[in-house]
Amino acid sequence: MKATAESRKARAERLAALLVEARREAGLTQVELAERLGRKQAYVSKYETGARGVDVLELMEIADVLSCDPAELLRKLR
C-alpha cells in the first residue's frame, strides 16, 4: 500500500498521541522526559505537537526512557 501524504500525516499525529499517552502513563512531565533524554523541553513539545517527527533511533530512545515497547507503538499505527 502506497502511503499518501494524508495517511502519513494521520500516522504522525497518532504516533505523537501515543507518545504523549506513554509519557503520561510513565508519570513524567515534558521537562522530566527531556531531562532523561538529555534534550530540551522544546524537543519533547515539538514531537508531541507534530511540529517535528522522530526517527527510528529517537523513537527507541524515547521508548526506553518511558519503559514501553517501540514495536508496540508502531503496531498501533496500523
C-alpha positions as YAML, in Angstrom:
chain: A
units: angstrom
residues:
- id: 1
  name: MET
  ca: [0.00, 0.00, 0.00]
- id: 2
  name: LYS
  ca: [1.41, 3.36, -1.02]
- id: 3
  name: ALA
  ca: [1.35, 5.95, 1.75]
- id: 4
  name: THR
  ca: [-0.34, 9.17, 0.80]
- id: 5
  name: ALA
  ca: [0.57, 12.49, 2.36]
- id: 6
  name: GLU
  ca: [-2.75, 12.33, 4.20]
- id: 7
  name: SER
  ca: [-2.09, 8.87, 5.64]
- id: 8
  name: ARG
  ca: [1.45, 9.84, 6.63]
- id: 9
  name: LYS
  ca: [0.11, 12.89, 8.47]
- id: 10
  name: ALA
  ca: [-2.54, 10.81, 10.22]
- id: 11
  name: ARG
  ca: [0.07, 8.27, 11.34]
- id: 12
  name: ALA
  ca: [2.40, 11.03, 12.56]
- id: 13
  name: GLU
  ca: [-0.44, 12.54, 14.59]
- id: 14
  name: ARG
  ca: [-1.34, 9.12, 16.02]
- id: 15
  name: LEU
  ca: [2.30, 8.43, 16.96]
- id: 16
  name: ALA
  ca: [2.51, 11.81, 18.69]
- id: 17
  name: ALA
  ca: [-0.66, 10.99, 20.66]
- id: 18
  name: LEU
  ca: [0.72, 7.57, 21.61]
- id: 19
  name: LEU
  ca: [3.95, 9.14, 22.84]
- id: 20
  name: VAL
  ca: [2.03, 11.67, 24.94]
- id: 21
  name: GLU
  ca: [-0.04, 8.83, 26.39]
- id: 22
  name: ALA
  ca: [3.08, 6.78, 27.18]
- id: 23
  name: ARG
  ca: [4.76, 9.77, 28.83]
- id: 24
  name: ARG
  ca: [1.72, 10.43, 30.99]
- id: 25
  name: GLU
  ca: [1.45, 6.74, 31.91]
- id: 26
  name: ALA
  ca: [5.11, 6.89, 32.98]
- id: 27
  name: GLY
  ca: [4.16, 9.81, 35.25]
- id: 28
  name: LEU
  ca: [6.57, 12.23, 33.59]
- id: 29
  name: THR
  ca: [6.22, 15.82, 32.53]
- id: 30
  name: GLN
  ca: [7.71, 17.05, 29.29]
- id: 31
  name: VAL
  ca: [10.52, 18.64, 31.30]
- id: 32
  name: GLU
  ca: [11.30, 15.42, 33.16]
- id: 33
  name: LEU
  ca: [11.30, 13.36, 29.96]
- id: 34
  name: ALA
  ca: [13.52, 15.90, 28.24]
- id: 35
  name: GLU
  ca: [15.99, 15.79, 31.13]
- id: 36
  name: ARG
  ca: [16.17, 11.98, 30.95]
- id: 37
  name: LEU
  ca: [16.74, 12.19, 27.21]
- id: 38
  name: GLY
  ca: [19.42, 14.86, 27.62]
- id: 39
  name: ARG
  ca: [17.35, 17.23, 25.50]
- id: 40
  name: LYS
  ca: [15.45, 20.46, 25.98]
- id: 41
  name: GLN
  ca: [11.75, 20.52, 26.78]
- id: 42
  name: ALA
  ca: [11.11, 22.09, 23.38]
- id: 43
  name: TYR
  ca: [12.30, 18.85, 21.72]
- id: 44
  name: VAL
  ca: [9.58, 16.86, 23.51]
- id: 45
  name: SER
  ca: [6.97, 19.54, 22.88]
- id: 46
  name: LYS
  ca: [7.73, 19.68, 19.15]
- id: 47
  name: TYR
  ca: [7.33, 15.97, 18.52]
- id: 48
  name: GLU
  ca: [4.27, 15.75, 20.78]
- id: 49
  name: THR
  ca: [2.55, 18.54, 18.84]
- id: 50
  name: GLY
  ca: [3.64, 17.25, 15.46]
- id: 51
  name: ALA
  ca: [5.93, 20.18, 14.73]
- id: 52
  name: ARG
  ca: [8.70, 17.62, 14.11]
- id: 53
  name: GLY
  ca: [8.86, 13.91, 13.60]
- id: 54
  name: VAL
  ca: [11.04, 11.36, 15.32]
- id: 55
  name: ASP
  ca: [13.31, 8.93, 13.55]
- id: 56
  name: VAL
  ca: [13.59, 5.27, 14.45]
- id: 57
  name: LEU
  ca: [16.57, 5.73, 16.77]
- id: 58
  name: GLU
  ca: [14.86, 8.60, 18.59]
- id: 59
  name: LEU
  ca: [11.71, 6.50, 18.96]
- id: 60
  name: MET
  ca: [13.76, 3.70, 20.51]
- id: 61
  name: GLU
  ca: [15.46, 6.13, 22.90]
- id: 62
  name: ILE
  ca: [12.15, 7.69, 23.96]
- id: 63
  name: ALA
  ca: [10.55, 4.26, 24.40]
- id: 64
  name: ASP
  ca: [13.48, 3.11, 26.55]
- id: 65
  name: VAL
  ca: [13.05, 6.07, 28.89]
- id: 66
  name: LEU
  ca: [9.29, 5.52, 29.02]
- id: 67
  name: SER
  ca: [9.69, 1.75, 29.53]
- id: 68
  name: CYS
  ca: [7.45, 0.93, 26.60]
- id: 69
  name: ASP
  ca: [7.93, -1.24, 23.53]
- id: 70
  name: PRO
  ca: [8.65, 0.83, 20.40]
- id: 71
  name: ALA
  ca: [7.42, -2.04, 18.22]
- id: 72
  name: GLU
  ca: [4.07, -1.97, 20.03]
- id: 73
  name: LEU
  ca: [3.79, 1.76, 19.41]
- id: 74
  name: LEU
  ca: [4.37, 1.16, 15.70]
- id: 75
  name: ARG
  ca: [1.85, -1.70, 15.61]
- id: 76
  name: LYS
  ca: [-0.78, 0.68, 16.96]
- id: 77
  name: LEU
  ca: [-0.27, 2.90, 13.91]
- id: 78
  name: ARG
  ca: [-1.72, 0.28, 11.54]
...
